[in-house]
Amino acid sequence: MGEVPPGPSELLDRVLADGWRVEFLTRSEIPSGPPTEPIRLGDFLLSMVVVRALREAAEIVGVEVPPMSYTGNRGRLMRRCEIPVTVEEDAPGCMVAAKGRDPIRIEVRPVRPPRWVGFPRHADRMTVAMPIWHDPCGDLVDVHATMPLRLYLQMEQDLGVRLPGSGDIVPRYRSEVVEPDAGHVVFVGTTSSPTGKDYGVDGFADVARHLLRRTGLDLRFTLLTNDPDLPPVPIAPGVRMRVVCGMDAADCVDLFGSAELVIGNDTGLTHLAALSVRPGGGGPHVVGLYNIFSPLKWNTGSPRHHSVSTPLAQMLALADIDIYINQSGFYIDPSLWAEGAELSTAPAHIVAEFAANCVGWM
């Protein structure tokens, strides 16, 4: 509520003196250490804002940031991160560390405040969801709803120093592609929940047809998928579409850099598209398709990251809850919303019209 950070905290003093280790964990608090199941890509990308906050806090108080290292299974992607890290090994789990004599562990889960291991939890800190952050703005109130910004603001309070919060607060990933290919559109058809959050090949093909009809441009399309059974040939009459299966996230950064527009399921690669940046600082406009999660919370915060969402997703955004973990700890069953939760009910012509407007193809 407009609270100013109290000044450098004991936590900040300790991490500057002893170093730190950020452990990116799955949503469950069991196990409490690095999980054998790797953290999902989208959750990891958003949670990397914690590393940025730690670096910035050190710079603000005039302390040199020690060399940082990454250990995990996304080493190729981390070599493209704009925050410099040394990739030490390909191993289970996922962590970024700044060396020190006795590094402090920081457990980061996507829907909970960061946990400083060895320090007592704040009595007012919720255990099942991130707190709501507000700031007065004249006669109105700014509501900070995106997950990365919530983590960033929580770190600001924990460390006690005002962080700059400029630009895309989530670290970005460097593409080697200098300029986009005119008219190149990428569809992200991958998802961790194919039965729940997938717009489907037919849906993306319909969007492609509507884009061609509405813009009159010579567009070409690339469909990213993890389905090896899709044919590597055009899948829609009159649509030039290349199917790419199982592309590594690090290679996707260059693919996204070559695109003017990315449209995708609410999934990690769609977030990565919004965080992919060309050498000149630009990147594609990205439209995420949301049906059972909040388009406000699960968003990178980049001005290039847009959304089209179902009625259920919009209601979850207004209520600031998730279907799996909400403030009351109850599960919300998407099936109770019938078509209001079905991503297939987002009309392809609406998706195409909105996306073309974002790029300026209208």
Backbone hydrogen bonds in HBPLUS format (Angstrom, degrees):
<---DONOR---> <-ACCEPTOR-->    atom                        ^
c    i                          cat <-CA-CA->   ^        H-A-AA   ^      H-
h    n   atom  resd res      DA  || num        DHA   H-A  angle D-A-AA Bond
n    s   type  num  typ     dist DA aas  dist angle  dist       angle   num
A0007-GLY N   A0160-GLY O   2.82 MM 153  4.47 128.6  2.08 127.2 136.9     1
A0009-SER N   A0159-LEU O   3.06 MM 150  5.30 157.9  2.11 131.0 129.6     2
A0013-ASP N   A0009-SER O   3.03 MM   4  6.40 164.2  2.05 152.6 156.7     3
A0014-ARG N   A0010-GLU O   2.92 MM   4  6.13 156.0  1.98 148.2 154.7     4
A0015-VAL N   A0011-LEU O   2.92 MM   4  6.20 166.2  1.94 157.1 159.9     5
A0016-LEU N   A0012-LEU O   2.98 MM   4  6.08 156.9  2.04 152.3 158.3     6
A0017-ALA N   A0013-ASP O   3.09 MM   4  6.19 146.3  2.21 139.2 148.1     7
A0018-ASP N   A0014-ARG O   2.71 MM   4  5.70 163.7  1.74 158.7 163.4     8
A0019-GLY N   A0015-VAL O   2.93 MM   4  4.73 142.4  2.07 121.1 127.5     9
A0102-ASP N   A0018-ASP O   3.27 MM  84  4.97 148.3  2.38 122.3 131.0    10
A0104-ILE N   A0019-GLY O   3.07 MM  85  6.33 163.2  2.10 125.8 123.1    11
A0020-TRP N   A0098-ALA O   3.13 MM  78  5.34 147.0  2.24 136.3 146.3    12
A0098-ALA N   A0020-TRP O   2.87 MM  78  5.34 161.8  1.90 150.2 155.5    13
A0021-ARG N   A0104-ILE O   2.83 MM  83  5.98 146.9  1.94 157.4 150.4    14
A0106-ILE N   A0021-ARG O   2.88 MM  85  6.07 154.9  1.94 158.3 154.7    15
A0022-VAL N   A0096-VAL O   2.79 MM  74  5.30 161.9  1.82 170.8 164.4    16
A0096-VAL N   A0022-VAL O   3.05 MM  74  5.30 147.9  2.16 142.2 151.5    17
A0023-GLU N   A0106-ILE O   2.85 MM  83  6.05 166.4  1.87 156.3 160.6    18
A0108-VAL N   A0023-GLU O   2.94 MM  85  6.06 168.8  1.95 165.2 162.3    19
A0024-PHE N   A0094-CYS O   2.99 MM  70  5.56 161.4  2.03 154.5 159.8    20
A0025-LEU N   A0108-VAL O   2.95 MM  83  5.97 170.5  1.96 157.7 160.9    21
A0044-PHE N   A0040-ARG O   2.97 MM   4  6.20 160.8  2.01 157.2 163.4    22
A0045-LEU N   A0041-LEU O   2.91 MM   4  6.15 164.1  1.93 160.3 163.8    23
A0046-LEU N   A0042-GLY O   3.21 MM   4  6.42 165.3  2.23 151.0 153.7    24
A0047-SER N   A0043-ASP O   2.97 MM   4  6.07 155.5  2.03 146.7 154.4    25
A0048-MET N   A0044-PHE O   3.06 MM   4  6.20 126.4  2.36 146.7 158.3    26
A0049-VAL N   A0046-LEU O   3.36 MM   3  6.20 167.5  2.38 117.7 120.5    27
A0050-VAL N   A0047-SER O   3.06 MM   3  6.01 168.8  2.07 127.3 129.2    28
A0051-VAL N   A0048-MET O   3.05 MM   3  5.39 128.0  2.33 105.0 116.9    29
A0052-ARG N   A0048-MET O   3.34 MM   4  6.80 157.3  2.39 148.0 153.7    30
A0053-ALA N   A0049-VAL O   2.98 MM   4  6.24 158.2  2.02 147.8 153.4    31
A0054-LEU N   A0050-VAL O   3.07 MM   4  6.36 155.2  2.14 147.1 152.9    32
A0055-ARG N   A0051-VAL O   3.09 MM   4  6.35 163.1  2.12 153.7 157.6    33
A0056-GLU N   A0052-ARG O   2.92 MM   4  6.13 167.9  1.93 157.9 161.3    34
A0057-ALA N   A0053-ALA O   2.94 MM   4  6.05 157.2  1.99 148.3 154.3    35
A0058-ALA N   A0054-LEU O   3.26 MM   4  6.46 158.7  2.31 144.7 149.2    36
A0059-GLU N   A0055-ARG O   3.10 MM   4  6.41 160.3  2.14 150.5 156.0    37
A0060-ILE N   A0056-GLU O   2.90 MM   4  6.10 152.6  1.97 151.4 158.8    38
A0061-VAL N   A0057-ALA O   3.28 MM   4  6.54 153.4  2.35 147.5 152.3    39
A0063-VAL N   A0058-ALA O   2.89 MM   5  5.11 164.1  1.91 154.8 150.1    40
A0062-GLY N   A0059-GLU O   3.14 MM   3  5.00 157.0  2.19  99.5 105.7    41
A0086-THR N   A0068-MET O   2.91 MM  18  6.29 160.1  1.95 138.8 143.6    42
A0069-SER N   A0097-ALA O   2.88 MM  28  5.38 153.5  1.95 149.8 158.8    43
A0097-ALA N   A0069-SER O   2.90 MM  28  5.38 157.9  1.95 151.0 158.4    44
A0070-TYR N   A0086-THR O   2.78 MM  16  6.00 155.5  1.84 146.3 148.8    45
A0088-GLU N   A0070-TYR O   2.95 MM  18  6.02 165.3  1.98 161.7 166.2    46
A0071-THR N   A0095-MET O   2.98 MM  24  5.45 163.1  2.01 156.5 160.5    47
A0095-MET N   A0071-THR O   2.92 MM  24  5.45 151.4  2.00 157.5 165.1    48
A0072-GLY N   A0089-GLU O   3.35 MM  17  6.65 170.6  2.36 159.9 159.4    49
A0091-ALA N   A0072-GLY O   3.07 MM  19  4.72 146.8  2.18  99.7 107.9    50
A0078-MET N   A0074-ARG O   3.02 MM   4  6.27 160.2  2.06 153.4 159.6    51
A0079-ARG N   A0075-GLY O   3.10 MM   4  6.34 134.9  2.31 146.5 157.0    52
A0080-ARG N   A0077-LEU O   2.91 MM   3  5.45 155.9  1.97 114.1 122.2    53
A0081-CYS N   A0078-MET O   3.13 MM   3  4.98 157.8  2.19  99.0 105.9    54
A0174-ARG N   A0080-ARG O   2.84 MM  94  5.22 165.7  1.86 147.1 144.3    55
A0082-GLU N   A0172-ARG O   2.89 MM  90  5.67 156.5  1.94 160.5 157.7    56
A0117-VAL N   A0105-ARG O   3.05 MM  12  5.46 147.7  2.16 143.7 152.1    57
A0107-GLU N   A0115-ARG O   2.83 MM   8  5.02 158.7  1.88 154.0 152.5    58
A0115-ARG N   A0107-GLU O   2.89 MM   8  5.02 167.6  1.90 148.6 152.6    59
A0119-PHE N   A0116-TRP O   3.08 MM   3  5.64 158.3  2.13 138.7 139.0    60
A0125-ARG N   A0122-HIS O   3.13 MM   3  5.31 165.5  2.16 112.1 114.6    61
A0144-HIS N   A0133-TRP O   2.99 MM  11  5.44 168.7  2.00 155.5 158.6    62
A0135-ASP N   A0142-ASP O   2.97 MM   7  5.15 144.0  2.10 141.9 150.0    63
A0142-ASP N   A0135-ASP O   2.79 MM   7  5.15 165.4  1.81 165.9 162.0    64
A0137-CYS N   A0140-LEU O   2.89 MM   3  5.12 166.0  1.91 142.3 137.6    65
A0140-LEU N   A0137-CYS O   3.01 MM   3  5.12 158.7  2.05 124.7 124.6    66
A0150-ARG N   A0146-THR O   3.07 MM   4  6.36 153.3  2.15 153.5 161.8    67
A0147-MET N   A0297-LYS O   2.78 MM 150  4.94 174.0  1.78 133.5 132.8    68
A0151-LEU N   A0147-MET O   3.09 MM   4  6.38 163.1  2.12 157.8 161.2    69
A0152-TYR N   A0148-PRO O   2.97 MM   4  6.16 156.7  2.03 145.7 152.7    70
A0153-LEU N   A0149-LEU O   2.85 MM   4  6.05 162.9  1.88 153.1 156.5    71
A0154-GLN N   A0150-ARG O   2.93 MM   4  6.09 152.9  2.00 146.4 154.2    72
A0155-MET N   A0151-LEU O   2.94 MM   4  6.20 154.9  2.01 147.3 153.9    73
A0156-GLU N   A0152-TYR O   2.95 MM   4  6.24 147.8  2.06 142.8 152.3    74
A0157-GLN N   A0153-LEU O   3.11 MM   4  6.42 153.8  2.18 145.1 150.2    75
A0158-ASP N   A0154-GLN O   2.92 MM   4  6.17 161.0  1.95 150.1 156.0    76
A0159-LEU N   A0155-MET O   2.87 MM   4  5.93 164.1  1.90 152.8 155.9    77
A0160-GLY N   A0156-GLU O   2.91 MM   4  5.83 131.1  2.15 132.9 145.9    78
A0173-TYR N   A0275-LEU O   2.91 MM 102  6.05 161.2  1.94 148.9 151.5    79
A0277-VAL N   A0173-TYR O   3.00 MM 104  6.09 160.7  2.03 154.5 156.4    80
A0175-SER N   A0277-VAL O   2.86 MM 102  5.71 168.6  1.87 152.9 150.6    81
A0181-ASP N   A0258-SER O   2.83 MM  77  5.42 168.8  1.84 131.4 132.7    82
A0184-HIS N   A0181-ASP O   3.05 MM   3  5.54 150.3  2.14 146.4 140.2    83
A0220-ARG N   A0183-GLY O   3.01 MM  37  6.17 160.2  2.04 143.8 146.8    84
A0260-GLU N   A0184-HIS O   3.00 MM  76  5.77 161.6  2.04 150.8 154.4    85
A0185-VAL N   A0220-ARG O   2.96 MM  35  6.26 161.1  2.00 161.3 167.5    86
A0222-THR N   A0185-VAL O   2.91 MM  37  6.39 143.6  2.04 153.6 163.4    87
A0186-VAL N   A0261-LEU O   2.92 MM  75  6.40 160.4  1.96 153.3 158.8    88
A0263-ILE N   A0186-VAL O   2.91 MM  77  6.37 157.8  1.96 161.6 169.0    89
A0187-PHE N   A0222-THR O   2.75 MM  35  6.09 166.1  1.76 165.1 169.3    90
A0224-LEU N   A0187-PHE O   2.81 MM  37  6.07 175.1  1.81 172.4 172.2    91
A0188-VAL N   A0263-ILE O   2.88 MM  75  6.24 153.6  1.95 136.8 144.6    92
A0265-ASN N   A0188-VAL O   3.15 MM  77  6.16 160.6  2.19 159.4 157.3    93
A0189-GLY N   A0224-LEU O   2.76 MM  35  5.43 145.5  1.87 144.9 155.6    94
A0196-GLY N   A0193-SER O   2.92 MM   3  5.32 154.9  1.99 114.8 123.0    95
A0197-LYS N   A0193-SER O   2.85 MM   4  5.63 168.2  1.86 173.4 169.7    96
A0204-PHE N   A0200-GLY O   3.06 MM   4  6.44 160.5  2.10 155.6 159.8    97
A0205-ALA N   A0201-VAL O   2.90 MM   4  6.13 156.2  1.96 151.0 158.4    98
A0206-ASP N   A0202-ASP O   2.95 MM   4  6.18 151.8  2.03 145.6 152.6    99
A0207-VAL N   A0203-GLY O   3.03 MM   4  6.37 154.6  2.10 145.8 152.8   100
A0208-ALA N   A0204-PHE O   2.92 MM   4  6.21 156.0  1.98 148.4 154.8   101
A0209-ARG N   A0205-ALA O   3.04 MM   4  6.37 158.4  2.09 148.0 152.8   102
A0210-HIS N   A0206-ASP O   2.99 MM   4  6.29 159.7  2.03 151.8 157.1   103
A0211-LEU N   A0207-VAL O   2.85 MM   4  6.08 152.8  1.92 151.7 159.7   104
A0212-LEU N   A0208-ALA O   3.01 MM   4  6.26 162.1  2.04 152.7 156.7   105
A0213-ARG N   A0209-ARG O   2.99 MM   4  6.19 161.1  2.02 147.3 152.8   106
A0214-ARG N   A0210-HIS O   2.83 MM   4  5.87 159.0  1.87 147.4 153.2   107
A0215-THR N   A0211-LEU O   2.94 MM   4  5.86 167.0  1.96 149.5 153.5   108
A0216-GLY N   A0212-LEU O   3.01 MM   4  5.50 151.3  2.10 134.6 143.0   109
A0221-PHE N   A0240-ARG O   2.85 MM  19  6.02 163.3  1.87 165.3 169.4   110
A0242-ARG N   A0221-PHE O   2.86 MM  21  6.26 160.4  1.90 145.5 147.7   111
A0223-LEU N   A0242-ARG O   2.76 MM  19  6.12 164.7  1.78 165.5 170.4   112
A0244-VAL N   A0223-LEU O   2.89 MM  21  6.05 173.5  1.89 164.1 163.4   113
A0225-THR N   A0244-VAL O   2.95 MM  19  6.22 154.8  2.01 162.7 164.9   114
A0246-GLY N   A0225-THR O   2.87 MM  21  6.36 152.7  1.95 154.8 162.9   115
A0230-LEU N   A0227-ASP O   3.36 MM   3  6.05 174.4  2.36 120.1 121.8   116
A0239-VAL N   A0236-ALA O   3.05 MM   3  5.42 156.6  2.10 139.2 137.4   117
A0251-ASP N   A0248-ASP O   3.03 MM   3  5.40 122.6  2.37 107.1 120.8   118
A0252-CYS N   A0248-ASP O   3.02 MM   4  6.36 141.7  2.17 147.1 158.9   119
A0252-CYS N   A0249-ALA O   3.05 MM   3  4.91 122.2  2.40  91.6 107.1   120
A0255-LEU N   A0251-ASP O   3.31 MM   4  6.68 157.0  2.37 143.4 150.1   121
A0256-PHE N   A0252-CYS O   2.74 MM   4  5.99 163.6  1.77 159.9 162.8   122
A0257-GLY N   A0253-VAL O   2.95 MM   4  6.14 146.2  2.06 136.6 146.7   123
A0258-SER N   A0254-ASP O   3.06 MM   4  6.29 130.3  2.32 139.2 150.7   124
A0258-SER N   A0255-LEU O   3.11 MM   3  5.23 137.0  2.31  97.1 109.0   125
A0259-ALA N   A0256-PHE O   3.06 MM   3  5.20 160.4  2.10 107.3 113.6   126
A0285-HIS N   A0260-GLU O   3.20 MM  25  6.40 164.5  2.22 141.6 136.9   127
A0262-VAL N   A0285-HIS O   2.84 MM  23  6.23 151.7  1.92 159.9 167.0   128
A0287-VAL N   A0262-VAL O   2.83 MM  25  6.29 157.6  1.88 156.6 164.1   129
A0264-GLY N   A0287-VAL O   3.02 MM  23  6.46 161.1  2.05 159.6 163.4   130
A0289-LEU N   A0264-GLY O   2.90 MM  25  6.08 142.5  2.04 158.0 165.1   131
A0267-THR N   A0265-ASN O   2.82 MM   2  5.50 112.9  2.28 115.6  98.2   132
A0270-THR N   A0267-THR O   3.12 MM   3  5.53 127.3  2.41 107.5 120.6   133
A0271-HIS N   A0267-THR O   3.21 MM   4  6.63 155.2  2.28 151.4 158.7   134
A0272-LEU N   A0268-GLY O   2.86 MM   4  6.18 155.8  1.91 149.7 157.5   135
A0273-ALA N   A0269-LEU O   2.92 MM   4  6.14 145.6  2.04 140.3 148.6   136
A0274-ALA N   A0270-THR O   3.33 MM   4  6.68 150.3  2.43 142.6 148.8   137
A0274-ALA N   A0271-HIS O   3.05 MM   3  5.26 120.0  2.43 100.0 114.3   138
A0275-LEU N   A0271-HIS O   3.18 MM   4  6.51 128.9  2.45 139.4 153.5   139
A0275-LEU N   A0272-LEU O   3.00 MM   3  4.92 134.5  2.21  95.5 108.9   140
A0276-SER N   A0272-LEU O   2.88 MM   4  6.01 107.3  2.42 143.5 161.2   141
A0276-SER N   A0273-ALA O   3.31 MM   3  5.13 160.2  2.35  97.6 103.4   142
A0278-ARG N   A0282-GLY O   2.70 MM   4  5.35 171.3  1.71 162.8 165.8   143
A0281-GLY N   A0278-ARG O   2.81 MM   3  5.31 164.7  1.83 123.6 128.6   144
A0286-VAL N   A0304-ARG O   2.86 MM  18  5.97 171.8  1.87 169.3 166.5   145
A0306-HIS N   A0286-VAL O   2.73 MM  20  5.92 175.6  1.73 168.0 169.3   146
A0288-GLY N   A0306-HIS O   2.97 MM  18  6.19 174.5  1.98 136.4 135.8   147
A0308-VAL N   A0288-GLY O   2.93 MM  20  6.32 153.8  2.00 167.3 172.9   148
A0290-TYR N   A0308-VAL O   2.93 MM  18  6.27 164.1  1.95 154.8 160.1   149
A0310-THR N   A0290-TYR O   2.98 MM  20  6.43 144.5  2.11 147.6 158.0   150
A0298-TRP N   A0294-SER O   3.11 MM   4  6.04 167.1  2.13 150.3 153.1   151
A0305-HIS N   A0302-SER O   2.95 MM   3  5.25 166.6  1.97 116.6 120.3   152
A0314-GLN N   A0310-THR O   3.03 MM   4  6.31 155.7  2.09 153.6 160.9   153
A0315-MET N   A0311-PRO O   2.96 MM   4  6.18 154.8  2.02 148.8 155.3   154
A0312-LEU N   A0340-GLY O   3.03 MM  28  5.56 163.5  2.06 147.1 142.4   155
A0316-LEU N   A0312-LEU O   2.91 MM   4  6.18 158.0  1.96 155.1 161.3   156
A0317-ALA N   A0313-ALA O   3.00 MM   4  6.21 146.4  2.12 139.4 148.4   157
A0318-LEU N   A0314-GLN O   3.01 MM   4  6.33 158.1  2.06 147.5 152.6   158
A0319-ALA N   A0315-MET O   2.90 MM   4  6.08 154.3  1.96 148.9 156.1   159
A0320-ASP N   A0316-LEU O   2.79 MM   4  5.67 115.6  2.21 133.3 148.5   160
A0321-ILE N   A0316-LEU O   3.15 MM   5  5.37 158.4  2.20 142.3 149.1   161
A0320-ASP N   A0317-ALA O   3.24 MM   3  4.94 142.4  2.39  91.2 102.0   162
A0332-ILE N   A0323-ILE O   2.88 MM   9  4.59 169.9  1.89 139.5 143.0   163
A0329-GLY N   A0326-ASN O   2.87 MM   3  5.16 157.9  1.92 113.2 120.8   164
A0336-LEU N   A0333-ASP O   3.11 MM   3  5.81 155.8  2.17 119.5 125.5   165
A0337-TRP N   A0334-PRO O   2.93 MM   3  5.56 158.0  1.98 117.9 124.8   166
A0338-ALA N   A0335-SER O   3.06 MM   3  5.19 164.2  2.09 107.9 112.4   167
A0340-GLY N   A0337-TRP O   2.78 MM   3  5.11 137.5  1.96 150.8 143.2   168
A0341-ALA N   A0338-ALA O   3.10 MM   3  5.92 169.2  2.11 122.8 125.9   169
A0342-GLU N   A0339-GLU O   3.10 MM   3  4.94 159.1  2.14 102.3 108.9   170
A0345-THR N   A0342-GLU O   3.04 MM   3  5.64 161.6  2.08 114.5 120.4   171
A0346-ALA N   A0343-LEU O   3.06 MM   3  5.69 169.4  2.07 120.2 123.2   172
A0350-ILE N   A0347-PRO O   3.11 MM   3  5.33 127.8  2.39 101.3 114.5   173
A0351-VAL N   A0347-PRO O   3.08 MM   4  6.45 162.1  2.12 155.3 160.1   174
A0352-ALA N   A0348-ALA O   2.91 MM   4  6.09 163.4  1.94 149.0 153.7   175
A0353-GLU N   A0349-HIS O   2.95 MM   4  5.98 158.1  2.00 136.7 143.2   176
A0354-PHE N   A0350-ILE O   2.94 MM   4  6.06 169.8  1.95 153.2 156.0   177
A0355-ALA N   A0351-VAL O   2.93 MM   4  6.02 165.0  1.95 150.2 154.9   178
A0356-ALA N   A0352-ALA O   2.92 MM   4  6.01 164.6  1.94 150.6 154.9   179
A0357-ASN N   A0353-GLU O   3.07 MM   4  6.22 151.4  2.15 143.5 151.2   180
A0358-CYS N   A0354-PHE O   3.01 MM   4  6.34 147.8  2.12 146.4 155.2   181
A0359-VAL N   A0355-ALA O   3.20 MM   4  6.54 153.5  2.27 150.4 156.1   182
A0360-GLY N   A0356-ALA O   2.98 MM   4  6.04 134.2  2.19 138.6 151.6   183
A0361-TRP N   A0356-ALA O   2.80 MM   5  4.97 161.1  1.84 154.3 151.7   184
